[in-house]
Amino acid sequence: MKINYLELKRVTAMHAHEIQQAVNHVVNSGWYLQGEAVGTFEAEYAKYCGAQHCVGCANGLDALTLTFRTLITLGRMGEGDEVIVPANTYIASILSVTENRLTPVLVEPRLNTFQIDDRLIEQAITPRTRAILVVNLYGRNALTDTIIRLCTKYNLQLVIDNAQGHGLSLPHGTLHSAALPSPSVVCHSFYPGKNLGALGDGGAITTDDETLATLFRTIANYGSSRKYVFDYCGRNSRLDEIQAAVLSVKLKYLDADNALRRNAAQRLIGEVSNPLITMPSAEYCHDNVFHIFPVLVKSPDTLQRHLQDHGIGTMRHYPIPPHQQACYQAWAALHLPITEQIHREEVSIPCNQTLTTEELTHIIFAMNSYDK
Ligand SMILES: Cc1ncc(COP(=O)(O)O)c(C=O)c1O
């Protein structure tokens, strides 16, 4: 049996006819940017997330980077100000901060949830702190009441990197519930492998903050709010019509797809029992759309080889932590033991809506037979 880590062809095939029709509709319309499909998707996705506004953009990194750019332009933060970020994340979260000449302050995660440890945040807050960037890493909610309380107490902007968390609802309700401190912004990526993935790049922000949404849209459109008039030195970062049309189709199935991911994850957790493999804890399974199913092992290469010998593809998210990357040499001397352990030991097991019962049984068998 051969099980790739994630086969996008199979993901697309689940709704191939509707996707094909949606693409054909755009192709035949002759209108490829800033048209009806983007407007429709933005309205649908805002409603889905419980937000008043959704603004599409070119990718998830732009959603984050242009959010900080917008916050700077609004005067809510400025060069050199600090943003609290989880030390274990995909590099894009942190790139968006440094790209804007803001200073990321790395905070360790909790080992049992992989998410920023909210007990460590308050001690990292200084007079220069302006925002907390929460990352719903691996599809698991990272926002806690403590973080919400700290945002209110210190008047901090809340930015949520939800690139891996489509469909996540919060303990309080939808992603944008009344309990979120205002103003807050949620940034999304529609990279093809995401739970809500396009057939190319795409991204968006959702927010209840109208001023922020309007300015973000302007900055992402060359800095222009009216044709031929440029108020800011902006960028070109747009979601295109084809991607938006595809996303509208896939959004209809997101909850059902996430339920299948959850079932797959529950089987893995319930049926893999191997002292050499640390499975996610029960706590980890709350508020989770299982974008990635992470396990920890002392020798990731050996587990990956063992699973490959059984025809099973795996991935690493991510083998080198941000503070040990060449692009952030100033952090090379930092010692962040929990972050380093996660990045050193994490292996991602296939866990998605396309897996059959037999495939899952095979993955479980192979994981239980690992004995190196
Ligand atoms: C946590 C996180 N943030 C940001 C991004 C950036 O998104 P994109 O690839 O669409 O630029 C990604 C994914 O790629 C991600 O996983």
PDBQT file of the ligand as one rigid body, heavy atoms in Angstrom, charges set to zero:
ROOT
HETATM    1  C1  LIG A 401       1.725  29.335  10.335  1.00  0.00    +0.000 C 
HETATM    2  C2  LIG A 401       1.866  29.897   8.952  1.00  0.00    +0.000 A 
HETATM    3  N1  LIG A 401       1.901  31.224   8.790  1.00  0.00    +0.000 NA
HETATM    4  C3  LIG A 401       2.008  31.791   7.575  1.00  0.00    +0.000 A 
HETATM    5  C4  LIG A 401       2.088  31.023   6.437  1.00  0.00    +0.000 A 
HETATM    6  C5  LIG A 401       2.281  31.692   5.124  1.00  0.00    +0.000 C 
HETATM    7  O1  LIG A 401       1.265  31.416   4.215  1.00  0.00    +0.000 OA
HETATM    8  P1  LIG A 401       1.578  31.432   2.643  1.00  0.00    +0.000 P 
HETATM    9  O2  LIG A 401       2.337  30.196   2.301  1.00  0.00    +0.000 OA
HETATM   10  O3  LIG A 401       0.227  31.467   2.007  1.00  0.00    +0.000 OA
HETATM   11  O4  LIG A 401       2.349  32.681   2.372  1.00  0.00    +0.000 OA
HETATM   12  C6  LIG A 401       2.040  29.625   6.564  1.00  0.00    +0.000 A 
HETATM   13  C7  LIG A 401       2.064  28.684   5.450  1.00  0.00    +0.000 C 
HETATM   14  O5  LIG A 401       2.564  28.525   4.520  1.00  0.00    +0.000 OA
HETATM   15  C8  LIG A 401       1.937  29.049   7.848  1.00  0.00    +0.000 A 
HETATM   16  O6  LIG A 401       1.913  27.724   8.006  1.00  0.00    +0.000 OA
ENDROOT
TORSDOF 0
